[in-house]
Amino acid sequence: MVAGAMNNFILAVIILLLIATFAGAPNLDPIIGSVETGGPAEQAGLEAGDRVTRINNDKVSTTDDLAIFLQLADMSKPVTFYVTKEDGTETTYEVTPIAEEVDGTTTYRIGVTIDNEVRHDVLSVLSYTARKDRFAIQTDDYFVFKHCSQAELDLINYLVQLAFIKLLVPKVKLV
């Protein structure tokens, strides 16, 4: 009896791995894919292939982290990029975003794209799944919750109002 149920489970895992491998998994490494010619990033010295390790002293492990920390950054001020070059040297760059008006709203442009290569091997799919499944990112000022409903966020914000938690988590944001 158990062997039949276990075979169904194993078959399901194999089928899901095959489907995931066929569909592929995007690269989560925070590597700059291209730099806009004449843009702020190029003027600061950033290059395609640079691996971003920190944004304004916040540790960057994935492209999700990079996007979140750029959204949290005060873009009216220079943004500090800590990068590892392809040869392994570590360098710091100050990038001053360009302000632009889009539909009456001020937006800021840095001038980089992130490497979005899709990989189709089993190890990449498993790595993607493991790295993508984190629940929260802690920064100096925020706990950023991913994969969290508005009701869950409301509960978290309520708990933050309690004095002993407020000392630990001063601000909470949903991404």
C-alpha positions in Angstrom: 0.0 0.0 0.0 2.7 2.5 1.0 4.9 1.7 -2.0 2.1 2.7 -4.4 1.5 6.1 -2.7 5.3 6.7 -2.5 5.6 6.0 -6.2 2.9 8.6 -7.0 4.8 11.1 -4.9 8.1 10.4 -6.6 6.4 10.5 -10.0 4.9 13.9 -9.2 8.2 15.3 -8.1 9.9 14.1 -11.3 7.1 15.5 -13.5 7.3 18.9 -11.7 11.1 19.0 -12.1 10.7 18.3 -15.8 8.1 21.0 -16.2 10.2 23.5 -14.2 13.3 22.6 -16.2 11.5 23.1 -19.5 10.1 26.4 -18.4 13.4 27.5 -16.9 14.4 29.7 -14.0 15.6 33.2 -14.2 19.0 34.1 -12.9 18.6 35.7 -9.4 22.3 36.9 -9.2 22.3 40.7 -8.9 24.6 41.2 -12.0 24.3 44.3 -14.1 23.3 43.2 -17.7 23.8 46.5 -19.5 24.6 50.1 -18.7 22.9 53.0 -20.5 25.4 54.9 -22.6 25.9 58.4 -21.1 23.6 57.5 -18.2 24.3 58.1 -14.5 25.6 54.6 -13.9 28.1 54.8 -16.8 29.2 58.2 -15.6 29.8 56.8 -12.1 31.8 53.9 -13.6 29.4 50.9 -13.3 29.9 48.3 -16.1 28.0 45.3 -17.5 29.0 42.2 -15.6 29.4 44.0 -12.2 27.9 42.0 -9.3 26.1 44.3 -6.9 26.8 43.2 -3.3 25.3 46.2 -1.4 23.1 49.2 -2.0 23.6 52.0 0.6 25.0 49.5 3.1 22.1 47.0 2.6 23.3 43.5 1.6 22.1 42.4 -1.8 21.9 38.7 -2.5 19.3 38.5 -5.3 17.8 40.7 -8.0 14.8 40.9 -5.8 16.9 42.5 -3.0 18.4 44.9 -5.5 15.0 46.0 -6.7 13.7 46.4 -3.2 16.6 48.4 -1.9 16.5 50.7 -4.9 12.8 51.3 -4.2 13.5 52.0 -0.5 16.4 54.4 -1.4 16.0 58.1 -1.4 16.6 58.6 -5.1 16.9 62.4 -4.7 20.3 61.7 -3.2 23.3 59.7 -4.7 22.9 55.9 -4.3 26.0 54.0 -3.2 26.6 50.8 -5.2 29.1 48.3 -3.8 30.1 45.9 -6.6 32.5 43.0 -7.3 34.0 43.3 -10.7 34.4 40.2 -13.0 38.1 40.0 -12.0 37.1 39.8 -8.2 38.0 43.3 -7.2 35.5 45.2 -5.0 34.7 48.8 -5.8 32.2 51.4 -4.6 30.4 53.8 -6.8 28.2 56.8 -6.1 25.4 57.1 -8.7 23.3 60.2 -8.8 19.9 59.3 -10.4 18.4 61.6 -13.0 15.0 63.0 -12.1 12.4 62.9 -14.9 8.8 64.0 -15.1 6.5 61.2 -16.3 2.8 61.9 -16.4 3.2 64.6 -13.7 5.1 62.3 -11.4 8.8 62.7 -10.7 10.7 59.4 -11.4 14.4 58.7 -11.1 16.6 56.9 -13.6 20.0 55.2 -12.9 20.6 53.6 -16.3 21.2 49.9 -15.7 19.4 46.7 -16.6 19.8 43.5 -14.6 20.9 40.2 -16.3 17.7 38.2 -16.7 19.1 35.1 -18.3 16.8 32.1 -18.0 18.5 28.8 -17.2 17.0 25.4 -18.1 18.9 22.9 -15.9 17.7 21.1 -12.8 20.2 22.7 -10.4 19.2 26.2 -11.5 15.6 25.4 -11.0 16.2 24.0 -7.5 18.5 27.0 -6.6 15.8 29.4 -7.9 13.2 27.8 -5.8 15.3 27.8 -2.6 16.4 31.4 -3.0 13.0 32.8 -4.1 11.2 31.4 -1.1 12.5 33.8 1.6 9.8 35.5 3.6 11.4 38.7 4.8 14.4 41.0 4.3 15.7 43.0 7.1 17.4 46.4 6.3 18.7 49.0 8.7 15.3 50.7 9.0 12.7 48.2 7.6 11.5 44.6 7.7 10.3 44.1 4.1 7.8 41.2 3.9 7.4 39.3 0.6 4.6 36.9 -0.3 2.5 38.5 2.4 -1.2 39.4 2.2 -2.6 42.8 3.2 -4.3 41.1 6.2 -1.1 39.6 7.3 0.7 42.9 6.9 -2.1 44.7 9.0 -1.5 42.1 11.8 2.3 42.7 11.6 1.7 46.5 11.8 -0.5 46.0 14.8 2.2 43.9 16.5 4.8 46.6 15.7 2.7 49.0 17.8 3.5 47.0 20.9 6.4 48.6 22.7 8.7 45.5 22.9 8.4 44.8 19.2 8.7 48.4 18.1 12.2 48.4 19.4 13.0 45.5 17.2 11.2 46.4 14.0 10.7 50.2 13.7 9.0 50.0 10.2 7.3 47.4 8.1 6.7 47.4 4.4 5.0 45.0 2.0 6.5 44.3 -1.4 
